[in-house]
Every structure is written in C-alpha cells, then in structure tokens.
Amino acid sequence: MMGLTADQLTTALDALAAREPAFAAALQRAGYPEPRIRDRGYATLLRTIIGQQVSVKAAASIWNKLESIVGDLTDPHTIARATPEQLREAGLSRQKAGYARSLAEEVTSGALDLMRLPADDEEAIAQLVRVKGIGRWSAEIYLLFAEGRTDIWPAGDLAVQIEIGRILGHDARPSEKLCRDLAESWRPHRGAAAIFAWHHYSAKMEVV
C-alpha cells in the first residue's frame, strides 16, 4: 500500500492552510481527514471496474461470487481464462466483463506494468486509460489512493467541485476547468486538497 499517510496529509494540509486562509478555516471546522489507502496493483483496478455504477454492497457481492466461480481474483490470468458465461453468472454485465478482460489482457501481456508506471502523472494516466472501462477519474483515484501521488487533482469529481466551491466561497459550483485553475497554486499538495474536499463534503460542514 502506498497511499498518502496521515502524516503526509497533515503536512500537506498545513502547507495549504498557510497559503489559503479559506483552507485554514475549513480545517478548523472539519479537522484532518483519514488516509484513503488502497492496495497497489491489478486487484484494485479490477475492483474499480466491478464497482462502477453499483453500490458498495453490490460490488462486494459480485466480487465474492466471481471469486467463488473462477478463483483468485488477484491473479489477472484468472479473468483471462474465465468464460463469458462464468463472468455473467457472477453478475457482470457484458460491458463490464469486456472491461475486466481488457484489464487482464493488458496486464498479462505486459503492456501495462502497474509496478512500473511512468513517474510523470499525465503519462501514468495515459497508460491507465488505455484499459477499456478506466477513464481519467478512475486513473486519478488509483494513482492517489494506491500510489500516494501527492499532486493528483481529480478536478472532474463532482464532490470535489462542490466542496472546493463551498470552501472558497463561490456562489456556484466551479467547473472542472475552473477547479484546475484554482488549484494551480496548491501544487504539489493537490492530492491532499482532494482528500480534504471529500472529507469536508462527507462531514456536511456548514460554511459561515
């Protein structure tokens, strides 16, 4: 696991609070967020695909059923060998089964090496989105939670847009482009800013 630790989040958010008074005020209201850490590698991306557009409970049920039918889901060869019937029996739609197979094939062929993604964030995102079913948001979340990349900024995330707008006192939710522009001065701590935005959103803090 390589996500941002509690100490890293604290250090980064203190640095942001020193630059941005609105962040300092929000930190006083909501406190520091808990780390969001995922395992690095194939299984986390497979869970991402399975979890798309379903509840956490439903995703866990599909995962468990799929594992009971085909075997070890941490090994990409398992999905590569599975039949379409087996994937459907576990509850995967035809589209998601295709996405899962695409991921397995990218990894088993060596085209995607999740242990050696490019150090440049944009290059790493470009490699991840080659997998069918992995869009920019999923790639960014993976790099932030599983690799702990400090400057990942998922500006397309609705909750991030809502909460950054509220924290900074905007009358309307900022667009993705505006969110990216607003966060330029927060480099290299934008990953911590995103995690804090989700924390502030979940806490439903009142902005006064």
Residue pairs with C-beta under 8 A, 6 or more apart in sequence:
1 37
1 38
1 39
1 40
1 146
2 37
2 40
2 146
2 147
2 148
3 35
3 36
3 37
3 38
3 144
3 145
3 146
3 147
3 148
4 12
4 35
4 36
4 37
4 144
4 148
4 150
4 191
4 192
4 195
5 35
5 37
5 148
6 32
6 34
6 35
8 148
8 150
8 192
9 32
9 33
9 35
9 192
9 195
9 196
10 32
12 150
12 189
12 191
12 192
12 193
13 23
13 27
13 32
13 189
13 192
13 193
13 196
15 189
16 23
16 186
16 189
16 192
16 193
16 196
17 23
17 24
17 27
18 24
19 185
19 186
20 168
20 185
20 186
22 167
22 168
22 169
23 167
23 193
23 196
26 167
26 196
26 200
26 205
26 207
27 196
29 200
29 205
29 206
29 207
30 196
30 199
30 200
30 203
30 205
32 196
32 199
33 195
33 196
33 198
33 199
34 199
35 195
36 144
36 145
36 195
36 198
37 145
37 146
37 148
38 44
38 142
38 145
38 146
39 146
40 114
40 115
40 146
40 147
41 74
41 114
41 115
41 146
42 74
42 76
42 103
42 104
42 107
42 114
43 73
43 74
44 142
44 145
44 146
45 103
45 114
45 128
45 131
45 134
45 138
45 142
46 73
46 79
46 100
46 103
46 104
47 59
47 63
48 134
48 138
48 141
48 142
49 96
49 99
49 100
49 103
49 133
49 134
50 59
50 62
50 63
50 66
50 92
50 96
50 100
51 59
52 96
52 133
52 138
54 62
61 91
62 90
62 91
62 92
63 73
65 89
65 90
65 91
66 73
66 87
66 90
66 91
66 92
67 73
69 82
69 86
69 89
69 90
70 78
70 79
70 81
70 82
70 86
70 87
70 90
71 78
72 78
73 79
76 103
76 104
76 107
76 108
77 104
77 108
78 104
79 87
79 100
79 101
79 103
79 104
80 101
80 104
80 105
80 108
84 94
84 97
87 97
87 100
87 101
88 94
88 97
92 100
95 133
96 133
98 132
98 133
99 131
99 132
99 133
99 134
100 133
102 131
102 132
102 133
103 112
103 131
103 132
103 133
103 134
105 111
106 112
106 130
106 131
107 113
107 114
111 130
112 127
112 128
112 130
112 131
117 124
117 127
117 128
117 143
117 147
118 124
118 127
121 143
121 149
121 151
121 152
124 139
124 143
124 149
125 136
125 139
125 140
125 143
128 134
128 138
128 139
128 142
128 143
129 135
129 136
129 139
134 142
136 156
137 154
137 156
137 157
140 152
140 153
140 154
141 154
143 149
143 152
144 152
144 154
144 191
144 194
144 195
148 191
149 191
150 188
150 189
150 190
150 191
150 192
151 187
151 188
151 189
151 190
151 191
152 190
152 191
152 194
153 179
153 180
153 183
153 186
153 190
153 191
153 193
153 194
154 160
154 194
155 161
155 176
155 177
155 179
155 180
155 183
156 176
157 194
159 197
159 198
159 201
160 179
160 194
160 197
160 198
161 173
161 174
161 175
161 176
161 179
162 173
162 201
163 197
163 198
163 200
163 201
164 170
164 174
164 179
164 182
164 183
164 193
164 197
165 172
165 173
165 174
166 200
166 207
167 197
167 200
167 207
168 182
169 207
174 182
183 190
183 193
186 193
